[in-house]
Amino acid sequence: MTAIPLNHVLILACILFSIGFIGVIIRKNTLFILMSLEIMLNAVGVAFIGAGSVWQQADGQIMFILILSLAAAEVAIGLALLIRMQRRYQSLDIDKLSEMRG
Amino acid sequence: MSLLAWIPFYPLISFLLLIALGRRLSWGLASTLSIGAIALSAISSGLVISQLASADSGIISVKLWSWFSLGSAEVNFSFYLDSLSAVMISVVSGVGLLIHAYAAAYMKNDENFSRFMAYMNLFIVAMLILVLADNLVLLYLGWEGVGLCSFLLIGFWYQEKENVLAARKAFIVTRVGDTAMAIGLFLLFKSLGELNIAAVNVSASSLWQIGDELPYWIALLLLGGAVGKSAQLPLQTWLPDAMAGPTPVSALIHAATMVTAGVYLIARMQGVFLLSPEVMSYVAWVGALTLLLAGVAALAQKDIKRVLAYSTMSQIGYMMLALGAGAWSAGVFHLMTHAFFKALLFLTAGSVILALHHQQDLFKMGGLLKKLPVESGLFIVGLICLMALPGTSGFFSKEAIIATLWSSPTAGPVLWWGAILGALLTSIYSCRLFFLAFLGASREHDKVHDLHHDHPTVLLRWPLFLLALLSLFGGLISLDFTEVFAVASSVDAAQEPAWLHPLAIATPFIGIAFAWFFFKSYRDNNGEALEMKPGGLNRFCGDGLGFDWLYHSLLVRPYCFLAAINRRDIIDQLIMFNGWYVRLWHDAMSASQNGSLRWYAAGIGLAVVCLAGVTTL
């Protein structure tokens, strides 16, 4: 099995990261923003894994586990918040919910 | 502090109290305070002057504190009393006291009485500082202070637009002169490095020769200041309008004291003026032209106060003429006697105006001799002093001036004739005023208002009697200026024709005789309405010989036109460009802070992309 070149891994990570980032920017629904954030986190995780396998180091995987647990915690809290928001405002539109006034 | 230092402080304290307490003070309290303060000043002045007589050097000076220093020159808050300023402080505080007492009665029913008395006190403070100042900066402080008080008091009844306009005009016109004077002072300081008056006079004569260019310009600029303040040609237009103020103000500021500040300035700076004979003759010519112009204008006035205003201008013209001719002490002597009789005339006119329910039109008066005998008598006293009939104070001072003119190197026969013609005009317009107001039968006022019904008699009458006494016998006061005016011009009487003095003495009588026949219709009027002849000449003279029109069309209208064109000021726009630029960025920045989280995220992303792009390139 030939090793996947690092470039490919990094390009995949960039594409995933961009997709996630664009999702964060253009989505109005808070749930989708949260999902896009997950995609971005995973893009970073892919980059770490790829780099770790190229240099034969365990650090990449350690970082990925760290990111995974971070993402899990974030999703747990984020979803809980989303449920509260839905109950309270009957909406998840982030522009409607925004209370900052420039 | 010595007694001298206290003189201006009594009225200052009174001013502060009056302005702080305002209407809470009753009439009695406010008038006691203001009159008392001036009385204290007057008493102190008397005591200080008696000390001066025994002082060896002929000078009393006191330094209060140092104000600031300019290079090597120290500018101190210090007072300097010699015989010239002694005359001035006795006039200011003495005549000021009498006018204050009268004013307290005259203005009794005004609702802003304490504000009025406060301004009057402030005026006395400024005037005393002006005449006591030992350096030119302090003098300038007093100079501007009296200008301010004049402005405040002309516009005292500010609810009427005319008064406010008159106040503004007085302020702006005198400011023209003051600017010239300020430039003169800068020039003086630049060339001498000295601002102390005594030191300036000494070092000017040691540094410059007679006829040098620098003292010429300095003296000319100082003359500009004096011309503005003393209402001389060409800055005379403000004085007749200044009569919009209450009558005691006209008496105090626009007749007796403030308008003589210019005369004082020239007499004070004589060391500089003596170095430029050309400017001395300009001074004489300005005085002569003004006295003739004012005399002609006074012949065609309808308002009793405007007649007196023009006569003030012409009498100050005499003072200027005297100064220009080098007759310093005669000029200052006339300043003093004029303060007496002009204050008397104005205050008596004030009583007449009160008695006629604020009627100031001469053509609607008439027959007052029978109705107001006391006031008429006082007015006659004032007028004979003004006409300089022999024996009165005006006679002594005016003859002293006229006597020096013929053979003075800076005046001469032409100006002598001018002065004689002016005296003739003076007696003619005085008679016209007297005939119109006091002789004949009353034209409009069958009943005169009882003056003493709601004004305190004592205050309204006694100052007038005292002033009348001073006017009649003030000529006997002998002033000794030998130490102040070192160079007395020697009159070579042998060279002069013998008929000069008799003619000068006879002139007023010629004028009276002329007026007696010429103004017969005014004198013999039996109650029918009188009108001034509507001729163009009368209107021209009545408007002050067209100077107002001239200045209005030459200066005011073009200025207003330019101002209207430049409404959106060009220079302002240049400066506002900065504001516009800053505003642009402000708008851009604040648009970016819109509170939308997604925009922020996009901004961060864009920045990262840009940074990454920059680093990879």
Contacts between the chains, C-beta under 8 A, distances in Angstrom:
chain1	res1	chain2	res2	distance
A	21	B	601	7.8
A	21	B	605	5.6
A	24	B	598	7.3
A	24	B	601	5.6
A	25	B	598	5.4
A	25	B	601	5.6
A	25	B	602	4.8
A	25	B	605	6.9
A	26	B	598	7.6
A	94	B	597	6.8
A	94	B	598	6.9
A	95	B	596	6.7
A	95	B	598	7.9
A	98	B	595	6.1
A	98	B	596	6.2
A	98	B	597	6.7
A	99	B	595	8.0
A	100	B	595	3.3
A	100	B	596	7.6
A	100	B	597	7.5
A	101	B	595	5.1
A	102	B	590	6.9
A	102	B	593	4.8
A	102	B	594	4.4
A	102	B	595	4.2
